[in-house]
C-alpha cells in the first residue's frame, strides 16, 4: 500500500488519548512554530541525496493538543550532523524529491493534490503540477540532462514535464487507486518504467498488488502479481548489469532477478508491519518495522540483510527497538525516523551503512 501521512500514524499510534483524535494538517499558509528540530515533529518522510550529504524530512508538527497541526520541513547539508527547520512558507508536502545534479538546488515536494517546488532554498513553495490523490512520485535520473520529467502516482498516474509544464496521463497503468512509480536507474537509455499498484482481485470486492513494467514510452506493458497491496519499488545498485529489483508493501518484501517478470518472497520471518525498505550502495538491504499488536514479539525495529534477503539480522541498537517508521540512504549515510508514543519522533543517523546508530552523525 502506498504511504500516506495520515493513515500510517494511526497504526504506529500516539498515546491512547491522541489516537482518538484526527490529526489533520492545517492549510499550508499557516506556520505555527520555527526553530524546531526533528524530534519536535512526527510522521517524518525522509529523503537523501545520492552521496548522503543533503537530507530532508517532511514532517508534521502540532504546537498543542488538540490540533491544529502543520507540515514542516527539515534539512541537513552535512550528512545528518546538524538539522535546520526551513521556513517553507506554503509548504504542504509529505514526500521530498531533489534533482540528481547537486548544482540544482530546487526542492520538489509531493503535497495534497499537487507537486510543489521551492526555488529559493526552501524559503517558499508553490504548486507546479496537479497530483490528484498521489501518494508517491519519482524524478527522472536524467532530470538535469535533457529529461526534466516526473512520474506522479495519482489518479490517474501521470508524467509531468517540468520545462513544458505538460501533464500526460499514462493509460497503460490501469490501477485501482494511486500508484508507486519508478524510473529505471538507466532511464532514458533503458526506457523501462515501473509501477507498483493495485488491481481488482480474483474474488469479488478484493484487490491485489501488482508491478507493471512498461517500455518504449508505454508502448508495451506487462503486469506481475506481487504481494497484497500496491508495492513500492527499489533497485539494486547493479540493476543495469542485471541486478535485482525489489518490491515491498506493509506485509512483505519481494525480489526479482529478471527485471520484474517474476518475484520471490524474501520477507524477514517475523510477522510485523513494514513501513520502509532501502537498498544501500553495497547491496545491503534494510527493512523498517513498527509495532503491530498482531505481530511477533520483538519484530519491530530495523532488520538488515547482506545476502539479498536470504537471511536477516535485527540491528542491535536500543534506540531502534521502539520501531522504525521511515528510512533514507545515500553513500554510507542512513537516516531513520523512529516511532514514539508522543508528538515527537527522533530522527537518528548511521554513518556505517546501518550497523551502528546515534542521534546525530559525527
VEXVEX-877161 format. One record per residue: x, y, z of N, C-alpha, C in turn; residue number from 1. Coordinates in steps of 0.02 Angstrom, whole numbers. Each point is the difference from the previous one (the first is absolute). Last residue first. Layout:
N
<<X; Y; Z>; <X; Y; Z>; <X; Y; Z>; NUM> ...
***
This chain:
362
<<1420; 590; 660>; <58; 40; 21>; <23; 46; -56>; 362> <<-260; -73; 34>; <61; -27; -29>; <59; 43; 20>; 361> <<-218; -26; 158>; <26; 40; -57>; <61; -35; -27>; 360> <<-122; -113; 162>; <-49; 53; -12>; <19; 45; -57>; 359> <<90; -248; -12>; <5; 54; 49>; <-53; 52; -16>; 358> <<95; -277; -69>; <-46; 57; -5>; <13; 50; 56>; 357> <<104; -230; -162>; <-4; 34; 64>; <-37; 66; -9>; 356> <<0; -148; -183>; <25; -46; 51>; <-5; 30; 70>; 355> <<-56; 98; -228>; <-52; -27; 43>; <23; -48; 53>; 354> <<142; 124; -162>; <-45; -44; -34>; <-52; -34; 43>; 353> <<160; 164; 80>; <35; -61; -20>; <-49; -51; -32>; 352> <<-48; 216; 108>; <49; 17; -52>; <39; -61; -22>; 351> <<-255; 73; 119>; <55; -48; -3>; <47; 21; -55>; 350> <<-219; 113; 163>; <45; -2; -56>; <53; -54; 8>; 349> <<-271; 103; 81>; <67; -22; 20>; <41; -16; -62>; 348> <<-233; 137; 95>; <33; -21; -61>; <72; -16; 17>; 347> <<-240; 8; 157>; <71; 15; -10>; <22; -25; -69>; 346> <<-247; 88; 82>; <36; -60; -20>; <73; 18; -13>; 345> <<-238; 100; 135>; <65; 12; -28>; <35; -66; -15>; 344> <<-215; 34; 115>; <-4; 41; -60>; <68; 19; -27>; 343> <<-51; -231; 144>; <-20; 69; 6>; <-1; 36; -66>; 342> <<75; -231; 49>; <-68; 5; 24>; <-26; 71; 5>; 341> <<182; -97; -188>; <-2; 16; 72>; <-72; 6; 21>; 340> <<189; -83; -216>; <-68; 12; 24>; <3; 13; 75>; 339> <<198; 56; -192>; <-25; -47; 50>; <-73; 15; 17>; 338> <<170; 41; -222>; <-48; 32; 45>; <-29; -53; 45>; 337> <<246; 15; -139>; <-61; -37; 17>; <-43; 42; 46>; 336> <<232; 2; -186>; <-39; 33; 53>; <-65; -38; 8>; 335> <<266; -38; -108>; <-70; -23; 4>; <-33; 40; 56>; 334> <<246; -2; -158>; <-45; 32; 47>; <-70; -28; -5>; 333> <<197; -48; -140>; <0; -39; 62>; <-49; 28; 51>; 332> <<-58; 60; -244>; <67; -17; 20>; <-2; -46; 61>; 331> <<-221; 81; -6>; <43; 25; -53>; <72; -10; 20>; 330> <<-282; -47; 83>; <70; -18; -1>; <34; 31; -60>; 329> <<-239; -17; 177>; <30; 29; -60>; <75; -13; 3>; 328> <<-259; -74; 131>; <72; -6; -13>; <19; 42; -60>; 327> <<-213; -44; 205>; <21; 24; -66>; <76; -5; -4>; 326> <<-120; -86; 192>; <-57; 22; -41>; <20; 18; -71>; 325> <<78; -163; 226>; <25; 47; -50>; <-54; 13; -52>; 324> <<25; -92; 278>; <-28; -7; -68>; <26; 55; -45>; 323> <<68; -52; 231>; <-68; 26; 2>; <-35; -9; -67>; 322> <<231; -58; 37>; <-46; -51; 23>; <-72; 26; 4>; 321> <<214; 116; -58>; <-43; -23; -55>; <-55; -46; 23>; 320> <<171; 89; 146>; <-41; 55; -23>; <-47; -20; -57>; 319> <<161; -154; 98>; <-58; 13; 42>; <-45; 56; -27>; 318> <<151; -170; -143>; <7; 69; 23>; <-62; 17; 40>; 317> <<90; -201; -170>; <3; 6; 72>; <15; 72; 20>; 316> <<-126; -122; -219>; <55; 45; 19>; <-3; 11; 75>; 315> <<-87; -222; -129>; <-26; 61; 32>; <59; 42; 24>; 314> <<5; -174; -210>; <22; 10; 69>; <-31; 65; 26>; 313> <<-33; -200; -216>; <-10; 66; 29>; <25; 1; 72>; 312> <<19; -149; -257>; <-2; 0; 73>; <-4; 73; 24>; 311> <<-25; -40; -228>; <0; -71; 20>; <-5; -5; 76>; 310> <<19; 207; -135>; <-62; -19; 33>; <-5; -74; 17>; 309> <<195; 114; -100>; <-57; 5; -45>; <-66; -23; 29>; 308> <<209; 11; 124>; <2; -54; -50>; <-62; 0; -44>; 307> <<48; 140; 196>; <59; 10; -44>; <5; -54; -53>; 306> <<-195; 127; 178>; <22; -59; -35>; <59; 18; -45>; 305> <<-161; 98; 228>; <51; 9; -50>; <19; -67; -32>; 304> <<-200; 149; 163>; <28; -64; -19>; <45; 9; -60>; 303> <<-125; 152; 215>; <34; 0; -65>; <32; -68; -13>; 302> <<-227; 56; 158>; <69; 23; -3>; <27; -2; -71>; 301> <<-195; -163; 130>; <8; 69; -23>; <74; 19; 2>; 300> <<-83; -212; 75>; <8; 3; -72>; <6; 72; -26>; 299> <<-39; -104; 231>; <67; 19; -19>; <12; 7; -75>; 298> <<-208; -145; 63>; <37; 42; 48>; <71; 14; -25>; 297> <<-195; -45; -180>; <41; -39; 46>; <37; 47; 48>; 296> <<-232; 89; -101>; <64; -24; -24>; <34; -45; 52>; 295> <<-212; 132; 7>; <-8; -68; -25>; <67; -31; -22>; 294> <<-29; 230; 82>; <-22; -46; 53>; <-8; -72; -22>; 293> <<181; 180; -88>; <-66; -22; -22>; <-25; -50; 52>; 292> <<221; 190; -48>; <-40; -43; 43>; <-68; -14; -32>; 291> <<202; 52; -167>; <-28; 32; 59>; <-44; -48; 38>; 290> <<223; 4; -195>; <-62; -28; 27>; <-22; 37; 62>; 289> <<180; -2; -233>; <-24; 37; 58>; <-67; -27; 22>; 288> <<227; -96; -146>; <-73; -1; 7>; <-18; 36; 64>; 287> <<224; -26; -184>; <-26; 20; 65>; <-76; 1; -3>; 286> <<235; -107; -143>; <-70; 17; 3>; <-20; 18; 71>; 285> <<240; -2; -169>; <-34; -20; 62>; <-72; 25; -1>; 284> <<170; 48; -171>; <-49; -53; -11>; <-35; -24; 63>; 283> <<158; 188; -28>; <36; -64; -1>; <-46; -60; -10>; 282> <<-86; 224; 15>; <46; -1; -57>; <40; -65; -4>; 281> <<-242; -10; 117>; <59; 41; 8>; <47; -9; -60>; 280> <<-276; -20; 42>; <57; -38; -26>; <61; 46; 2>; 279> <<-252; -6; 143>; <54; 34; -37>; <51; -51; -24>; 278> <<-270; 41; 113>; <49; -48; -23>; <52; 38; -40>; 277> <<-237; 27; 181>; <47; 26; -49>; <53; -53; -14>; 276> <<-194; -41; 137>; <-16; 68; -21>; <50; 27; -51>; 275> <<-110; -245; 112>; <57; 30; -34>; <-20; 69; -26>; 274> <<-88; -174; 206>; <-19; 48; -52>; <62; 32; -29>; 273> <<-5; -256; 101>; <0; 70; 23>; <-21; 44; -58>; 272> <<79; -273; 71>; <-57; 39; -23>; <3; 70; 30>; 271> <<216; -168; -57>; <-45; 24; 52>; <-57; 40; -31>; 270> <<180; -87; -139>; <-49; -50; 24>; <-48; 26; 52>; 269> <<103; 148; -207>; <26; -27; 63>; <-53; -43; 35>; 268> <<-13; 22; -265>; <-20; 35; 61>; <34; -30; 61>; 267> <<5; -42; -251>; <58; -1; 44>; <-14; 35; 65>; 266> <<-124; -111; -243>; <-11; 28; 67>; <64; -7; 41>; 265> <<-18; 23; -274>; <7; -49; 53>; <-6; 35; 67>; 264> <<-70; 45; -284>; <21; 23; 66>; <2; -58; 49>; 263> <<-1; 70; -290>; <-19; -45; 54>; <29; 28; 66>; 262> <<16; 135; -191>; <-43; -52; -30>; <-25; -49; 53>; 261> <<158; 193; 24>; <-70; 8; 19>; <-47; -50; -31>; 260> <<247; 10; -25>; <-28; 64; -21>; <-74; 8; 14>; 259> <<138; -191; 67>; <-11; 1; -73>; <-37; 63; -22>; 258> <<49; -74; 228>; <65; -1; -33>; <-5; -2; -76>; 257> <<-152; 76; 236>; <-1; -24; -68>; <70; 4; -29>; 256> <<-135; -3; 260>; <57; 16; -43>; <-12; -30; -69>; 255> <<-146; 87; 241>; <9; -48; -54>; <57; 23; -45>; 254> <<-131; 36; 261>; <51; 23; -46>; <11; -54; -52>; 253> <<-220; 70; 183>; <55; -41; -24>; <47; 36; -47>; 252> <<-202; 88; 121>; <3; -70; 24>; <60; -38; -24>; 251> <<-60; 232; -56>; <0; -4; 73>; <9; -71; 25>; 250> <<105; 41; -235>; <-60; 31; 28>; <1; -11; 75>; 249> <<183; -13; -232>; <-21; -13; 69>; <-66; 35; 15>; 248> <<202; -83; -200>; <-67; 28; 9>; <-22; -17; 71>; 247> <<244; 8; -165>; <-38; -19; 60>; <-67; 35; 1>; 246> <<216; -86; -176>; <-54; 48; 9>; <-40; -24; 60>; 245> <<270; -57; -91>; <-67; -14; 25>; <-45; 62; 0>; 244> <<210; -39; -179>; <-12; -5; 72>; <-73; -1; 18>; 243> <<128; 24; -217>; <-39; -60; 14>; <-15; -10; 74>; 242> <<117; 190; -91>; <39; -59; -21>; <-37; -65; 16>; 241> <<-91; 212; 59>; <14; 6; -71>; <39; -59; -27>; 240> <<-46; 20; 235>; <-59; -18; -39>; <14; 2; -75>; 239> <<136; 30; 216>; <24; -29; -63>; <-59; -20; -46>; 238> <<-37; 94; 219>; <48; 46; -33>; <26; -26; -66>; 237> <<-248; -66; 83>; <68; -15; 22>; <48; 47; -37>; 236> <<-257; 74; 46>; <45; -33; -47>; <67; -15; 34>; 235> <<-285; 41; 65>; <69; 21; 10>; <45; -41; -47>; 234> <<-285; 65; 51>; <53; -32; -39>; <68; 30; 18>; 233> <<-272; -47; 107>; <50; 50; -19>; <60; -37; -29>; 232> <<-265; -97; 0>; <66; 5; 30>; <39; 62; -22>; 231> <<-268; -75; 41>; <42; 31; -50>; <70; 13; 26>; 230> <<-123; -196; 122>; <-17; 69; -14>; <46; 27; -55>; 229> <<22; -226; 63>; <-70; 11; 16>; <-24; 70; -19>; 228> <<211; -151; -118>; <-23; 19; 66>; <-75; 12; 4>; 227> <<81; -14; -237>; <51; 3; 53>; <-34; 22; 64>; 226> <<-44; -74; -284>; <-28; 5; 68>; <56; -4; 51>; 225> <<25; 97; -254>; <12; -60; 40>; <-29; 11; 70>; 224> <<-4; 107; -276>; <-18; 6; 70>; <10; -67; 36>; 223> <<76; 163; -237>; <-16; -66; 27>; <-9; 7; 75>; 222> <<10; 162; -248>; <1; -7; 73>; <-17; -72; 20>; 221> <<69; 181; -223>; <-11; -68; 21>; <7; -4; 76>; 220> <<6; 210; -104>; <-25; -37; -58>; <-17; -71; 20>; 219> <<95; 185; 139>; <-63; -34; 13>; <-30; -33; -62>; 218> <<220; 103; -3>; <-51; 51; 14>; <-70; -31; 2>; 217> <<188; -146; -20>; <-11; 40; -60>; <-59; 48; 9>; 216> <<-17; -185; 178>; <59; 18; -40>; <-22; 44; -58>; 215> <<-90; -99; 264>; <-15; 27; -66>; <65; 20; -35>; 214> <<-110; -153; 222>; <62; 23; -32>; <-18; 21; -71>; 213> <<-131; -50; 253>; <-5; 7; -72>; <65; 30; -27>; 212> <<-92; -139; 232>; <51; 44; -29>; <-10; -1; -75>; 211> <<-180; -50; 219>; <35; -20; -61>; <57; 49; -13>; 210> <<-205; -88; 200>; <57; 41; -20>; <33; -28; -62>; 209> <<-269; -17; 73>; <64; -33; 8>; <55; 47; -25>; 208> <<-284; -9; 91>; <53; 28; -41>; <64; -40; 12>; 207> <<-292; -33; 27>; <69; -6; 24>; <47; 35; -48>; 206> <<-248; -47; -21>; <15; 50; 52>; <68; -9; 31>; 205> <<-69; -213; -133>; <-37; 64; 3>; <21; 43; 59>; 204> <<184; -164; -100>; <-65; -8; 32>; <-36; 66; 2>; 203> <<213; -9; -94>; <-34; -54; -34>; <-69; -14; 31>; 202> <<108; 251; 14>; <19; -69; 16>; <-41; -51; -37>; 201> <<72; 260; -74>; <-54; -40; 28>; <23; -72; 11>; 200> <<191; 177; 11>; <-51; -16; -51>; <-54; -40; 35>; 199> <<225; 177; 73>; <-52; -50; 12>; <-43; -10; -62>; 198> <<273; 76; 18>; <-68; 25; 9>; <-48; -58; 14>; 197> <<268; 91; -79>; <-31; -44; 48>; <-70; 27; 14>; 196> <<180; 33; -213>; <-56; 26; 38>; <-25; -55; 48>; 195> <<216; 85; -186>; <-28; -49; 45>; <-54; 32; 43>; 194> <<147; 29; -251>; <-33; 34; 55>; <-35; -54; 41>; 193> <<209; 5; -203>; <-51; -31; 42>; <-25; 46; 56>; 192> <<174; 27; -186>; <-64; 36; 0>; <-51; -28; 48>; 191> <<272; 30; -28>; <-42; -56; 17>; <-70; 29; 11>; 190> <<130; 162; -59>; <30; -52; -43>; <-34; -67; 11>; 189> <<-49; 211; 122>; <-45; -28; -51>; <31; -51; -46>; 188> <<34; -46; 227>; <-45; 38; -43>; <34; 65; -24>; 187> <<76; -184; 155>; <35; 17; -62>; <-42; 40; -48>; 186> <<-83; -83; 212>; <59; 41; 15>; <38; 22; -62>; 185> <<-265; -43; -10>; <60; -41; 1>; <60; 44; 16>; 184> <<-228; 89; 93>; <38; -4; -62>; <54; -53; 7>; 183> <<-244; 14; 135>; <73; 4; 3>; <29; -2; -71>; 182> <<-254; 24; 166>; <39; -5; -62>; <75; 4; 12>; 181> <<-246; -64; 122>; <68; 18; 22>; <47; -8; -60>; 180> <<-283; 57; 18>; <54; -48; -13>; <65; 26; 30>; 179> <<-293; 29; 45>; <65; 27; -19>; <52; -55; -13>; 178> <<-254; -77; -32>; <31; 48; 45>; <68; 22; -23>; 177> <<-66; -196; -115>; <-53; 16; 47>; <31; 45; 53>; 176> <<93; -26; -261>; <7; -9; 73>; <-66; 13; 35>; 175> <<136; -30; -242>; <-70; -6; 19>; <-3; -18; 74>; 174> <<176; 101; -185>; <1; -19; 70>; <-72; 0; 26>; 173> <<53; 69; -222>; <23; -69; 5>; <2; -25; 71>; 172> <<-56; 229; -73>; <-56; -48; 0>; <22; -73; 6>; 171> <<91; 248; 72>; <31; -62; -23>; <-53; -56; 1>; 170> <<3; 292; -19>; <-24; -61; 32>; <33; -62; -31>; 169> <<105; 253; 9>; <-25; -52; -46>; <-24; -60; 40>; 168> <<71; 281; 16>; <-16; -58; 40>; <-34; -51; -46>; 167> <<172; 230; -28>; <-51; -44; -28>; <-8; -61; 45>; 166> <<161; 193; 6>; <-56; 0; 46>; <-60; -39; -27>; 165> <<235; 40; -84>; <-59; 19; -39>; <-62; 6; 42>; 164> <<203; -58; 108>; <17; 56; -45>; <-61; 23; -38>; 163> <<-7; -187; 150>; <9; 61; 39>; <23; 59; -43>; 162> <<-157; -227; -39>; <62; 30; -26>; <9; 68; 32>; 161> <<-140; -240; 71>; <2; 74; -1>; <68; 23; -25>; 160> <<-180; -229; 7>; <69; 22; -10>; <-2; 76; -8>; 159> <<-181; -182; 133>; <17; 47; -53>; <76; 8; -6>; 158> <<-229; -156; 109>; <73; 9; -1>; <18; 43; -60>; 157> <<-247; 41; 90>; <40; -55; -25>; <75; 13; 11>; 156> <<-56; 34; 163>; <-58; -31; -33>; <-24; 48; -54>; 155> <<262; -27; 102>; <-67; 20; 21>; <-54; -40; -33>; 154> <<267; 16; 9>; <-43; -57; 11>; <-68; 18; 27>; 153> <<204; 111; -159>; <-42; 16; 57>; <-53; -53; 8>; 152> <<255; 55; -124>; <-57; -45; 1>; <-38; 14; 64>; 151> <<170; 173; -143>; <-21; -35; 61>; <-52; -52; -19>; 150> <<210; 150; -141>; <-66; -28; 10>; <-8; -32; 69>; 149> <<176; 121; -171>; <-25; 29; 63>; <-70; -25; 17>; 148> <<216; -55; -158>; <-63; -35; 11>; <-32; 24; 66>; 147> <<219; 73; -86>; <-44; 1; -57>; <-66; -36; 8>; 146> <<173; 16; 171>; <35; -17; -61>; <-47; -7; -59>; 145> <<-54; 31; 238>; <44; 56; -17>; <40; -11; -63>; 144> <<-152; -168; 77>; <-37; 63; 8>; <41; 60; -21>; 143> <<27; -255; -1>; <30; 47; -48>; <-34; 68; 4>; 142> <<-74; -180; 136>; <73; 1; 11>; <36; 48; -46>; 141> <<-259; 39; 74>; <40; -35; -50>; <74; 2; 19>; 140> <<-199; 0; 182>; <34; 48; -42>; <48; -36; -47>; 139> <<-243; -66; 145>; <70; -15; -16>; <27; 53; -47>; 138> <<-218; -57; 195>; <23; 30; -63>; <74; -18; -9>; 137> <<-246; -48; 167>; <70; -12; -18>; <16; 33; -66>; 136> <<-216; 6; 99>; <36; -16; 61>; <74; -10; -13>; 135> <<-235; 128; -119>; <66; -31; -6>; <30; -12; 68>; 134> <<-220; 104; -81>; <3; -60; 42>; <68; -35; -3>; 133> <<-6; 184; -171>; <-62; -19; 34>; <8; -68; 34>; 132> <<151; 193; -98>; <18; -68; 22>; <-59; -27; 41>; 131> <<93; 225; -175>; <-51; -35; 38>; <23; -71; 17>; 130> <<174; 208; -28>; <-37; -49; -40>; <-53; -32; 43>; 129> <<133; 182; 82>; <27; 0; -68>; <-35; -51; -45>; 128> <<-20; 162; 251>; <-20; -58; -41>; <30; 5; -70>; 127> <<132; 108; 210>; <-59; 15; -42>; <-19; -63; -38>; 126> <<164; 102; 227>; <-20; -52; -47>; <-61; 24; -39>; 125> <<225; 108; 159>; <-70; -1; -20>; <-12; -56; -50>; 124> <<208; 11; 116>; <-33; 57; 32>; <-75; -1; -14>; 123> <<178; -155; -83>; <-48; -20; 51>; <-32; 57; 38>; 122> <<161; 27; -184>; <30; -37; 56>; <-47; -18; 55>; 121> <<-68; 108; -207>; <39; 45; 43>; <26; -35; 62>; 120> <<-154; -86; -170>; <57; 23; -39>; <44; 48; 39>; 119> <<-201; -206; 32>; <32; 58; 29>; <62; 15; -41>; 118> <<-248; -144; -44>; <71; 12; -11>; <21; 62; 40>; 117> <<-213; -209; -22>; <24; 66; 16>; <74; 7; -16>; 116> <<-231; -155; -74>; <73; -2; 9>; <22; 72; 11>; 115> <<-254; -97; 64>; <45; 31; -49>; <73; -15; 15>; 114> <<-196; -83; 128>; <-32; 25; -61>; <46; 31; -50>; 113> <<84; -31; 236>; <-69; -22; -8>; <-29; 33; -63>; 112> <<262; -31; -5>; <-46; 25; 51>; <-70; -28; -14>; 111> <<280; -25; -62>; <-65; -26; -17>; <-47; 17; 58>; 110> <<232; 129; -80>; <-37; -34; 53>; <-67; -24; -27>; 109> <<271; 104; -68>; <-68; -16; -21>; <-33; -39; 56>; 108> <<219; 178; -35>; <-30; -51; 42>; <-71; -10; -24>; 107> <<250; 110; -106>; <-73; 0; 9>; <-22; -59; 44>; 106> <<229; 61; -81>; <-20; 4; 70>; <-76; 4; 10>; 105> <<204; -84; -177>; <-70; 21; -4>; <-29; -2; 70>; 104> <<217; -76; -33>; <1; 71; -16>; <-71; 29; -5>; 103> <<47; -235; 32>; <4; 39; 62>; <1; 75; -13>; 102> <<-118; -196; -147>; <58; 43; -4>; <2; 45; 62>; 101> <<-185; -146; -29>; <61; -40; 8>; <64; 41; -3>; 100> <<-241; 98; 94>; <33; -16; -64>; <65; -39; 11>; 99> <<-202; -21; 177>; <52; 48; -17>; <33; -21; -65>; 98> <<-238; -36; 165>; <39; -24; -56>; <51; 54; -18>; 97> <<-180; -78; 218>; <46; 47; -31>; <37; -35; -57>; 96> <<-247; -26; 143>; <55; -36; -32>; <43; 50; -37>; 95> <<-190; 71; 120>; <16; -59; 40>; <53; -43; -32>; 94> <<-99; 282; -2>; <23; -62; -29>; <9; -56; 50>; 93> <<-67; 249; -17>; <-50; -47; 23>; <20; -71; -21>; 92> <<84; 285; 15>; <19; -70; -7>; <-55; -45; 28>; 91> <<22; 249; -2>; <-48; -32; -45>; <17; -74; -13>; 90> <<201; 121; 104>; <-66; 31; -4>; <-41; -32; -56>; 89> <<231; -52; 114>; <-49; -41; -38>; <-70; 30; 1>; 88> <<227; 30; 128>; <-62; 38; 6>; <-58; -33; -36>; 87> <<193; -159; 95>; <-5; 51; -52>; <-66; 38; 8>; 86> <<161; -138; 183>; <-67; 7; -27>; <-1; 57; -51>; 85> <<214; -160; 65>; <-29; 66; 4>; <-71; -2; -27>; 84> <<221; -171; 99>; <-62; 9; -37>; <-25; 71; 11>; 83> <<249; -160; 15>; <-45; 52; 26>; <-61; 4; -45>; 82> <<144; -179; -35>; <32; 25; 62>; <-43; 53; 33>; 81> <<-40; -121; -215>; <-35; -18; 61>; <33; 21; 64>; 80> <<81; 47; -231>; <-7; -71; 11>; <-30; -21; 65>; 79> <<25; 229; -79>; <64; -29; 21>; <-8; -73; 18>; 78> <<-175; 160; -57>; <47; 6; -56>; <68; -29; 18>; 77> <<-280; -14; 74>; <69; -8; 23>; <45; 4; -61>; 76> <<-274; 74; 72>; <54; -12; -48>; <66; -10; 38>; 75> <<-298; 5; 28>; <67; 4; 29>; <52; -18; -54>; 74> <<-277; 86; 25>; <53; -29; -41>; <67; 12; 33>; 73> <<-291; -17; 55>; <64; 35; 8>; <53; -37; -39>; 72> <<-292; 24; 35>; <57; -34; -28>; <63; 43; 6>; 71> <<-216; 8; 174>; <23; 23; -65>; <60; -41; -23>; 70> <<-236; 6; 182>; <68; -18; -14>; <21; 29; -67>; 69> <<-211; 43; 208>; <27; -11; -67>; <76; -15; -2>; 68> <<-111; -119; 183>; <28; 35; -57>; <-42; 61; -17>; 67> <<-22; -66; 253>; <-6; -36; -63>; <33; 39; -57>; 66> <<149; 18; 136>; <-56; -46; -7>; <-64; 33; 26>; 65> <<241; 103; -116>; <-36; -14; 61>; <-54; -52; -15>; 64> <<162; 66; -163>; <23; 41; 55>; <-33; -19; 66>; 63> <<60; -151; -219>; <-59; 25; 36>; <26; 40; 59>; 62> <<102; -102; -251>; <11; 31; 65>; <-67; 23; 28>; 61> <<119; -176; -204>; <-58; 35; 27>; <16; 26; 70>; 60> <<165; -54; -232>; <-30; -26; 62>; <-59; 42; 21>; 59> <<217; -59; -188>; <-65; 33; 2>; <-38; -31; 58>; 58> <<273; 12; -58>; <-56; -33; 33>; <-61; 45; -3>; 57> <<267; -39; -122>; <-62; 38; 13>; <-49; -43; 38>; 56> <<283; 28; -82>; <-53; -40; 28>; <-60; 45; 14>; 55> <<261; -11; -129>; <-63; 37; 7>; <-55; -48; 23>; 54> <<210; -96; -25>; <16; 64; 31>; <-63; 42; 12>; 53> <<28; -225; -111>; <-19; 3; 70>; <15; 66; 34>; 52> <<22; -80; -238>; <60; -3; 41>; <-14; 4; 75>; 51> <<-177; 12; -164>; <37; -61; -15>; <62; -8; 44>; 50> <<-201; 136; 106>; <35; 5; -64>; <42; -63; -9>; 49> <<-226; -4; 152>; <73; 11; 0>; <25; 9; -71>; 48> <<-242; 2; 172>; <29; -2; -68>; <74; 16; 6>; 47> <<-240; -70; 165>; <70; 19; -10>; <22; -8; -72>; 46> <<-221; 43; 174>; <14; -33; -64>; <67; 25; -24>; 45> <<-143; -3; 251>; <56; 21; -42>; <4; -43; -63>; 44> <<-160; 34; 207>; <-16; -19; -69>; <54; 22; -49>; 43> <<5; 144; 218>; <-10; -71; -11>; <-21; -12; -72>; 42> <<140; 195; 177>; <-52; -15; -48>; <-8; -75; -7>; 41> <<170; 110; 131>; <-59; 39; 18>; <-60; -15; -45>; 40> <<224; -91; -29>; <-34; -34; 56>; <-61; 39; 25>; 39> <<144; 88; -177>; <-42; -57; -20>; <-38; -33; 57>; 38> <<54; 254; 35>; <44; -54; -20>; <-44; -61; -17>; 37> <<-54; 285; -2>; <-9; -68; 26>; <57; -45; -21>; 36> <<-56; 244; -44>; <56; -20; 40>; <-6; -69; 29>; 35> <<-228; 120; -50>; <64; 4; -37>; <55; -21; 47>; 34> <<-294; -11; -34>; <60; -3; 40>; <61; 6; -45>; 33> <<-229; 8; -79>; <-11; 10; 72>; <65; 4; 39>; 32> <<-119; 45; -256>; <62; -26; 29>; <-1; 17; 74>; 31> <<-176; -6; -234>; <9; 9; 72>; <66; -31; 22>; 30> <<-82; -15; -224>; <18; 69; 13>; <12; 13; 74>; 29> <<-77; -211; -95>; <73; 10; -1>; <20; 72; 14>; 28> <<-222; -119; 107>; <23; 24; -65>; <73; 22; 3>; 27> <<-46; -176; 181>; <-37; 59; -20>; <22; 22; -68>; 26> <<10; -259; 94>; <37; 62; -9>; <-46; 57; -22>; 25> <<-75; -210; 152>; <-3; 22; -69>; <38; 66; -7>; 24> <<-69; -214; 170>; <54; 49; -5>; <7; 20; -72>; 23> <<-194; -107; 167>; <19; 3; -71>; <52; 54; -8>; 22> <<-53; -154; 228>; <-8; 64; -36>; <17; -9; -73>; 21> <<23; -167; 175>; <-71; 11; -13>; <-13; 62; -41>; 20> <<218; -68; 76>; <-22; -45; -52>; <-74; 9; -16>; 19> <<108; 115; 181>; <12; 30; -65>; <-27; -44; -56>; 18> <<-12; -82; 220>; <-42; 60; -7>; <7; 29; -70>; 17> <<135; -184; 62>; <-69; -20; -9>; <-47; 59; -9>; 16> <<247; 38; -82>; <-28; -24; 62>; <-73; -19; -11>; 15> <<112; -16; -217>; <22; 47; 50>; <-21; -29; 68>; 14> <<38; -137; -248>; <-36; 28; 57>; <38; 47; 45>; 13> <<6; -151; -207>; <58; -2; 44>; <-12; 41; 63>; 12> <<-175; -15; -159>; <21; -68; 15>; <60; -2; 47>; 11> <<-87; 208; -79>; <-51; -33; 41>; <24; -68; 21>; 10> <<129; 129; -149>; <7; 18; 70>; <-51; -33; 45>; 9> <<0; -30; -239>; <56; -33; 33>; <3; 16; 73>; 8> <<-161; 106; -146>; <-15; -69; 20>; <56; -32; 39>; 7> <<25; 225; -89>; <-53; -4; 50>; <-10; -71; 25>; 6> <<159; 61; -173>; <23; 23; 64>; <-55; 0; 53>; 5> <<44; -175; -205>; <-35; 63; 10>; <14; 24; 70>; 4> <<95; -195; -198>; <3; 32; 65>; <-40; 64; 0>; 3> <<-48; -230; -146>; <39; 61; -1>; <-3; 35; 67>; 2> <<-21; -266; -27>; <-42; 59; 0>; <44; 61; 0>; 1> 
***
